[in-house]
Amino acid sequence: MRSFKPDVDFILWTGDTILHLKPENINHQMNVDIFNNVTNLLKSTFPRTPVYPSFGNHDTDLTDQFEPRNTLLYNQAWSRWRSWINDDTQEATCRKGGYYTVKASPYLRIIVLNTILYYKRNKQVTSDGDPAGQFRWLVEALQYARKQKEKVIITAHIPLGVQPNGETELYKHQNDRLIAISNQYSDVIVAMHFGHEHTDAFKVLTDEKGVPTVPIFLAPSVTPLGYSLSHNPGIRLIKYNRITGLHLEIIQYYLDVEAANIAGTASWELEYTTSGAYGIKNLSPASLYSLVNRMKAADSQEFKSFWKHYVVTPPRSLYKECESKCHARVFCRFTKLTESDFAKCLQEFDVDNIQKFWRWFFRR
């Protein structure tokens, strides 16, 4: 990224820094070494740029198990990342649950959440309540930002919403509460950024009337998911308005692993820009919602472009089209962030397909 843009304002590091191995093959010292290596690499590559890290579910030596209380992992993270956070008032929450907030500029605040505290696989927390007091703290931070007329970017590892299989990865109570809080403060929140899924995607949060409120972005990972070339590595640059926080464009870069292996050298290249690929002038909730509406047909050019980018432009020999049922599931998760709303959306697709069949039948 330094070769493309060396003078960025800040970097979001969205977790899962530790390799994805079985727990018996990982130990705490290995995690310490990896975290130190990556932290030092980022500091040496971007010495004057703050980095705002969040935890991923693989970032503890007991995968997925994040406690809602002071731990060695949190304490060491504070010591490691303190110079980036640069605000000792955030020490208590960072040590308590791995979450914190920073003021990135006079107009923009970053809120870093630990959504592993809401993860269904995390058996250190319950499926209700407020683990580590993070919800209460989040509301207070958003209220303060509203009072100070700041805009907010929220970042974490696991996103709110559903997977293509229609299930939430977060407990229902916490997923619903995150949705409610985000809608309540949509005048403050300009965007949300996550990782976790290893794919390039986005969602649009809507209110009870269906009005788009907050854009949600999922960045592809630097490491492919699994052990095939069906997903190339990706990194992204985001252009935004420094005063309003409005996201203007994603400039996505990728590494063609197959080509790199043949050539014997890695060559990162531009994959796409959102303005060029989708013809949208910015990444506001309204613009993205309009784009979603243009992707309702599986054969639309917009959806075909999205799907190619979703799996980070794999080699043609490994590329698989997303048709019919695949398309319906991908489409519904754009704006349906609860399991019940997602299921209703799928039902509507089935009704549309039945109606199309009968129209075709009678034309025949």
N, C-alpha and C positions, 0 to 999 in steps of 0.2 A: 504493500500500500504506500510505503514511503516513496517509491518510484513514481507513483501516480499523483499523490497529494501529500507532501511532507509537512504541511502547515495546517493540519486540521485543528478545530477548536477543542475537541475532546474525543475520547474513544469509549464505546460501550463494549464491555467484555462480558458476554452473557452466559458464562458458565459451562460446565462439563469440560473442564480442563484436564481432568484425570482420564486416562485411557479406560475403555469399557471392558473390564475383565471381571471374572468371578471373584467374589469377596476373598476366597482363600488365596488368590494370587496377588492381593493388594495389601499393603500395610501402611500405617500412618507415616512412617519415615519416607516411603516412596512418594506419598502425596506431598509431603513437605518439600522434597527435592524438585518435584514437577512444578509445584506452585512457585517456588523460588526461581526456577529456571525461566518460566514464562514471564514472571514479574520483571526479572532483570532484563530479559530480552526486550520487553515493551519499553522499559525505562531507557535502555541504551539506544533503541531505534527511534523513539519519540521522547527525547530527554526533557522537552519543555511542554509536553502535552499531558494533561491529566487523563487518567484512565479510571473508569468507574466500573468495578467488577461486581458481578452477582454470582451466587452459588448455583451450581447445577446438581442434579440428583446423584451424579457419579463422583462428586467432589469430596466425599467422605470415605474413609477406608471401609466402612460398612455401608455399602451402596444403598441409597435412598433414605437412610435413617438419620434425619436431622432433628435434634432435640430442641424444644422450645425454651431453652435455658442456656446459661453460660457453659461453654465447652472449650476444650483445648483448640479445636478447629477454629472457632470464632475468635478466640484470643490471639492466636497466631496470625489470623487474617488481618486483624486490626493493626498489629505490629508491622505486617508486611505492606499494607496498603494505606497506612496512616498519612504518608506524605502526599498521596493523591487526594484523599478525602479532605485533608487540610482543615479540619474543624474538630477540635477536641470535644465539642458538645455532642458529637455523634458516637463517641466511644461506648456509651452505655448500651445503645440499641445494637451496635455492631457486635459487641461482646454477648449480648443477650440472645440475639436471634439472627445475626447476619444481615441486618437491614439498616439503612441510613439515608440521609438526604444531604445534598450539596447544592450550593448556588453556583451554577456554571457561568453565569453572567449577570449583569444588573437586571435582566429581564427574564432569565430562564433558570428554573430549578430542576434538578434531577432527583427523582425518588427511586431508590434501589430497593426492591422487595426480595424477600426470600420465599418464593412460592412453593418451595419444597415442604414448607410447614403445612401446606394444604394438600399435599400429594397423597393419593390413595395408597400408594405402596409404602408410605412412611408410617410405620407402626409406633412411632414415638409420640404421635399426636392422635387426637380423636377427630371424629367426623363432624363435630360441631364446635361451637365456642370460638375463642380468639387466641390461638397459640402465640405465645411470647408477646401478647398485647399488640400485635402488628396492625390489626384493623383499627384499633383505637388511635394508635400513633399515626396511621395513614390519614385518617379523617382530620386529625389535628394539623398535620403537615399541609393538607390541601386547604383547610380553612385559613391557615396562616398565609399560604401563597395567594389565595383569593384576596385577603385583606391587604397584602403588599402589592397587589396587581402584578403578580408574577405568573408566567406560564410554566407548565410542568410537563416534563417527559418522564413517564414511568417505565422502568426496565426491570426485568427479572428473567428467570430461565424458563419455567413452564408457563405457557400462556393460559388465560381463561378461555372458555369455549369448549367445543367438542372436537374429537378426532374424526377422520372420515368414517370410522365405524359407528359414529353417533354417540359415543360415550365420552364423558368428561374425564380428564386425568386428575382433576382436582375433586375433592369431596363436594357433593352437591351444595351443601350449606355455604362453604367458602367460595365456590364458583359463583353462586347466586349473589353473595354479598359483595364480591369484587365487581360484578356487573352493576349492582345497585349503587355502590359508591362511585364508580366511574361515571355513570350517568348523572348522578347528583352533582358531580364536579366537572362535567364536560365543558363548562365555560373556562375552566382552568387547564385541563389536560389537553395538550395538543397532539400527543401521540403516545403509543405504548410499543415497546420493543422487547422481543423474546427470542429464544433459541429453541433448543430441545428437540425439535422434530427433524432436524437435519435437512429440511426442505425450504424452498423459497415460496412463501405464501403471505397472505394478508387476510384480515377480517375487518368488518365494520360493525362497531357497536351501534345499536339503535335503541331508541327509547320506546315506551309503551305504545306510542302512536306510529312507530315505524320510521321515525325521523333519524337519519344518521347523526351520530354524536361524536364518536372517537375512532380514529384509525388505529388499527393494530397490525404490527408488522412482525413476521417471523423470518429471521435471517437463516440462510443455509449455513451448514457447518464447514469448517476448514477441512475436517476429516469426513470422508464418505461414511454413510451408514451401512454397516455390514461389510462384506468383503468382496463386493463386485464393483464394476465400473458403472453401475446404473445411476450413480449420483456423483457428479464431480465436485471438487472443493470450490467454495465461493467466499468472497469477501465483498463488502459493500461500502460505498461512500454516499452520504446523504447530504444533499443541498437543502438548506433551510433558511428562513428569514430570522435573522438574529434578534429582532425586536419582538415579533409576534410569535415566533416559534413555529409558524406554519411550515410544514415539510413541502418542499417544492419538487424534489426529484430524487429518485434512487438511481445511482450509477453502479451497476453490478458487474463485478469482475469474476472470472472463473479460471480454473486450470483444467485443461483437457488432459486427463491422466493418461489416456491411451496414446495420444499424440506425444506427450512428454516421455513416455516409456520408449516409444519408437525412436524419438529424436535423441534421447539420452540427456535431455535438459528440460527444466520446467520453464514454461512461458505463460505467465498470467496475462489474460487478455480481457478486453471489454466484452461482456456478454450482451448487455442491453441497457438502455435507459428507459425509465417509465414514460417519458414524453415521446420517445421514438417508437417504443413497442406498443403503447396503448393510446397515444394521441391525447393524453391528459396534461393540463397545464400545471397542475399541482397535485398534492396528495391529501387534500382536505377530505373530510368525511363525505361531503357531497360529491366530489369528483370520483372517489373510489366507489361510492354507491351507484353512481351512474355507470361506471365501468362494469360493475357486477351485473347490472341489468342487461348490458350488452353481451354478457357471457351466458345467458340462460339457455342458449342453443349450443349443443355440444360441437356443432360444426362451425361456430362463429370463429372468425379470425382471432378475435381477442382471447377466446378460451384456448384455442390451439397454441397461441403464444404463451399464455399463462402456464399451460401444462408442460411445455418444453422447458420453461424457466423453473417450474416447480421441482423438476428433477435435475436442474442445473445442466441443461443441454448435453445429455449423454450421447455417446457414439450412436450413429443411426442403427447399427446392428443390434443395439440393446434397447433402443427406444420403443416404448409400447404406447399405443394410443389410449386415450381415456374416453370411452364411449358409454352411452346409455347409463347403466347403473353407477359406473364409476363417476361419470359427469354429474349425476344427480347428487351424489354424496359430497363431491368436491364443491359443487355450487351451493348446496344448502348450508355448509359450514361457513360460508363467507359472512353471513349475517345472522345465522341461528346459533346462539351461543349456549343454549340449554338443551338437554336431551329431549325434552318434550317438544320444544319449538322445532328442533331438527327433525324429529319423527313426523310432525305435521307437514313440514316442507317436503319430505320424501313422499308422503301420501298425495300431496298436490301434484307432484311429478307423475305419479302413477295414474291419477285421474286425467292429467293432460295427455298422457300416452294412449290411454283407452279412447279418449275423445278423438285423437288424431287417427287412431285405427278405424273408428267407425266412419269418420269423414272420408277416409280413403276407401273403405268398403263400399259406401254408397256411391262414390264417384265411379267405382268400377261397375 
